[in-house]
Amino acid sequence: MNISPSLQALDAVAIQLMVTANNVANVNTEEFRAARVDLEDGYQGQGVRVADIRRRSDQGPHIPDNPERLAAAGYATAAEGWVQGSNTDLAVELTRLMREEATYTANLRVMRTAHEMAGNIIELTA
């Protein structure tokens, strides 16, 4: 049994998990742009690998840089005093985390099964 595709998938999913965790950790960071991982087929169509990590270009919401100062000055819609918020969508990120967890777990099971099969073959031949 060839476990190379599962090893490649574990590496790719580990990178996806790191990118998703970074997105979630920076959900409240001003001007943060969430990233996503693009995957592609592995060597000769076997497995999967990371093709690219890209920052999303859409803008986040406008948030006040200092809400107390804006309220005291009477600014409600003025352009000054506002900053670009993070464009991280927590619903999307948490859905990705669930998918990535399931993918990681499935590939670990494939590797465990391959290990058990190899152990059984060794026991049969001994």
Disulfide bonds with the S-S distance in Angstrom:
none
